[in-house]
């Protein structure tokens, strides 16, 4: 995903995609942008080939957490194949194990046909979270015993973390996912014996990189960390592919009618991450891995593309043209380096928009104008 040089094939892919779908990002209702329905899978093979090649280039990505993944049906609202073609990475929030043949087919379609990377997301607050067999997950003591965790034995703790990392990686390879996304929010109610200890989290990241992640033998298998990456130890940065920052305009509850995301807030958030990891990574590397995401958990706000958006010069944009999701996509770091990308939590709620995924697709094109 992090290719430094765009070769001839990538250049041809950009040209081909531009010929298939290209228009100014503000033309959100354009027939050009929404020419194909999301249920179609019979677009020209040249389109899919160009799409796959473009996704291999060095560019700011589009990302989103997707819940409610359902079985294949005539209506693709709850299917992976129904999401915008140009999305780069989708993180599954729930329902990522015990896959049926229908779900496996849906997964392979978006991976192989569209070149979309699909990862799955989980908290790792405590040892074995979401990976402990049911019969050993009855209480904390039983769970910890299964994994070999002992509060008073550092060697046992390290071994338990290694066992946990192996279980996570085994799931990645079992279903041939494209990686794993750690939901890391220790200061927002999701701390624990693992997540609340940075040294232990570093051990987990190192162990995971024996199988997946940027330092692993399988660097195409991504390791993302979302939530509060800036609170980790500096040494942990190089073991993560993308810092997915929940730069939410609203972090829960009912927002006010005037809720507004701000460009200068994105600047300060990035600066915090730059300050944290500057001793182990270059400024360009950190910026290239920095993905900012909006909260679209409220269906109403999701259908409206988020909230109001204010630029650095203090101008609040017309919400009907540039809501916060589009604003985040348009945001460019002041240091001149390419950002990692933009994304949204629960972007799938916009599947019922008219047209479907109107704002996610508009935002994708705002960030990368040749895409739809």
N, C-alpha and C positions, 0 to 999 in steps of 0.2 A: 504493500500500500504506500510505501514511502520511497518511490523511485526518484532518484535525483535528476536524471536526464530524460527528457521526453524524446524518444526516437522517431524514426520515420513512420513506424506503424501507428504510434500514438497521434502523430500529426495528421495522418490520413483518417484516423478515427474521428478526430475533431472536425475535420472537413466534412466527413460523411454525416455526422450527427447534425452539423450546422445546416446541411442540405435537407435533412429529414425534418428537423424542428428547430427553427431559429426565429426569435422575434424579440422586441424590446421587452424588458422585464415588467414594465408597467402595464402591458397589455394583458391583464389577467383574464379577461374574458375572450381573448382571441381564439378563433377557430384553429389557428395554427398551433397554439400550445395544446389545446384539448382535442386535437383531431382524432385521436384513438381513444376508444373506451377502455376502461380498466379491465374489463372481462375478456378482452381480445388477447389471443396468444398467437395470432397468425400474421403478425407484422412481418415485413420482409426480413429474411435472414441477414441481409446486409445491415439492417438497423441494429439487430442484436449483436452482430459481430463488432460493429462500431461502438456500441454501448459498452461491451465487455472490454474492448481495448482502451476506451477512454477512462474507465474506472481503474486501469493499471497505471495511469499517469500521475504525476505529482500535482495534486490539487487539493483544495479545501473540501472536506467531505461533508455530506449530509447524513445525519444520524437520528435515530429515534428509538424510544422504548415502546414495545408493542405488546399489549396484553389481549386476552380474549381470543387467542389463536384457535380457530375452529376447524372442523372437517371440511374437505372440499365440497363445494356446492355451486349451484348456478349463480347465486349471488356471492361475489368474492369479498364482501365487506370484512369478514373475519379471517380472510386467507392472506398468506404472504404474497401470493401472486397478484393481489389486488392493490398493493402499495405502489407508490410512484416508481416507475422503472429506474429513474436516475438516483434513487437513494443508495448510498454507499454501504452503510452498516445499519443493521437492525438488531436491537438487543431484546430478546424475549423476556418479558416479565411474567413468569409463571408458565406452567404447562409445557415445560421443555424436556420432560422425560416421559418414558413409556409411550413413545410415539407410535401411532397407528400407521399402516401402509399408506393411507391417504395423506397424512401429515408429512410423512417422509417424501412422498411424491411432490407435494407442495414445496417443501424445503429444497429438494434437488432442483426443482424448476427455477426458482429465483436465484439459486447459486450458479447453476450451469448455464441457464439461458440468459439471465440478466446480469450475471456477474456480481450480484448483491451478496455481501458477506453477512452471515447470520450468526450471532453469538447469543449466549444466554446469561442472564443476570441473577446474582444471589448475594444476600448479605453474608458476611463471614465474621459476624460478631463474636461467635464462640466456636470452639472446635467442633467440626462435623456438621455445622448448620446446613440443613437441606440435603445432607448426604449420609445421614446416619440411618441404618436399617430400622424399620419401625419398632421391632422388638427390643432394640437397645436405646430407643429414644423416649423412654417413659419418664425419665427424670434426669437431672444434671449428673448425678453420680454415676448412673448406669451408662449414660452417653459418654462421659469422660473415660470411664473404664474401658469401653469398647475401643476408643481411640488411643488409649495408653497414656492419657494426660494425668500428670501429678503436679499439683501446685508447688510442691517443695522440691522438685527434681527438674532442673533445667534440661538435662539430657532427655528426660522423658517428654518434656514439653516440645523440644525440637523434633523428636521422633514422631510425636503425634501430629505436629504440623506437616511433616514430610508425608505422612500417611494420608492426611487430608488433601494435600496438594495432588497426590497421585490419584485419589478418587475423583477429584475435579477434572483432571486431565483425561482420565479414563472415559468420563462422560463426553468430553469434547470429541474424542476419537471414536467412541462407540457410535455416535450419531453423525459423525463427520461435520460437526459445527465448525465455524471459522474462528472460534475462540471463546473467551470467558470474560465477563464484565463484573467486577467486584463493586457492589453498592457499599460505599464506605462513608458512613455518616455517624461517627462516634459521638459527636457533639450535638446530635439532633435526635437522641433517643435510641440509637442503635449501637451503643458501645457494648463492651463485654470483655471477657478475659483475653480475647484475641484482638479485636478491633481497637480497644482502648490502650493498647500497648504497641507503640511504634516499632520497637525492636522485634516483637513477635510478628507484626505485619511485614516487616522487612524479610524475616525468615520465610514467611509464606510466599512472598513475591519471588525470592531466590529459588525456593523449591519448585514453584510453578514454572519458572524459567528453565527447569531441567526438561520440560516437555513442550511448553508453549511460551510465546512472548518474544521480545526482541533479542534476547540473549540465548534463546533455546536452539536446539537442532532443527526446529520447525518454525522459523520466524513468520511464515504465512499464517500461523495460528496466533491470533491476536490476544493480547492481555490488556484490557481496559480497566481503569479505575475511575469510578464516578462518585460525585458527592464532594468530599473535602480532600482532594489530593494535596493541597497546599499545607496540610497539617502533618503529613508524613515526614520521616527523616529525609534529609537531602540525598543520602545514599540510595534511596529507593527509586528515585526518578528514572534512572536508566533501564529499569526492569519493566517499565510500563510503555505500551504503544501509544495510548492516548489518555490525556488528562481530561475527563469529561466533567465539566464544571456545571453544577446546577445553579446557573446564574439567573434564578427565577425572579421575575418581576413580583410575583406573589407566591409565597411558600406555604399555602394552605389556608383554609377558611374561605370566607366570602370576601372577595376583593371589593374595594370601593370603585365607584363608577369612573374615577379619575386615575386609577392605578397606572403607573407609567414606568416603563423600562428606560434606562439611560445609557447612552454611549459611553459617557465618562465612567460609569460604574463598571463596564466591561474593561476599560483601560486599567482601572485600579485593581480589579480582580486578577488580570493577567500579570500586573506588576508584582502582586503578592506571590504568585507562582514563580515568577522569574527570580525574585529574591530568595525563595526557599531552595531552588534547585541549581542556582548559579555556580555552586562549587563543584558540581558533578556533571553539568550539561552546559552546552553553549546556549546563548540567548535564542539563536535561530532554532535549535532543536526543541527547546521548550515551547516556543511560539508555534512551531509546526505541529506540535502534539496537543495544542490547547483547543478544546471544543466547548463552545458555550451553548447552553440549552435553556429553553423556555419551559414553563409549566403550563401544559394544556390539559390538566386533569379535569377542569371544569368543561363540560361539553359545550356550553354556551361560549366560553372564551376560546375554546379550540376552534369552533366554527367561525369565529371572528378573527382568527389569526393571532390571538393573544390579547395584548393590552395596548395602551398608547406607547409611543416611542419618541424619545427626545434626543436630538443630536448634540454633539459637543458644543455647538454654538448656542444651545439653549432653546432651539426651535422644536416644538412638539408637532410631530407629523400628523397628517390626516389619517386617522385610523382606518378609513376605508381604502386607503392606498398603501400605506406603510405601517401596519401594526407591528408589535414588538418581535414576532417571529421573523418577519421580513427584515426588520431593523437589525436583528442579530446576524442574519445572513449577510447583510450589507456591511456590517462593522468590519473595519480593517485595523490591525494593530498600528500604533503610532511608530513603532520601531522599523516599519517597512518590510518586515518578514511576513510570509504567508501564515495565516492562522491555521489551526488544525481543522476547523470547520464549525458548523452550527447544528443544533438538533432540538428535539422536543420530547418531553415526557407525555406519554399517552397521545401521541399524534394520531393514533388509529381512530380516535373519536371523529376525526374529520373525514372519514370514509363516506359519511352520509351528507357531506356538504354538496353544494351545487355550483359548479361541477365538483366531483369527488376530489378530495385533497387539494382544493383550490389554493389554500395558503401555503401548504407545504411545497407544492409544485412551483408556486410563485417565488417562494424563498429560495428554492434550489436554483432557479434561473437567475435570481438576483445575485447569488454568490458566484455562479458559473453560467454566464449568459448563453452559452451554446447548448445548455441542457434544458429539458422540459420538466 
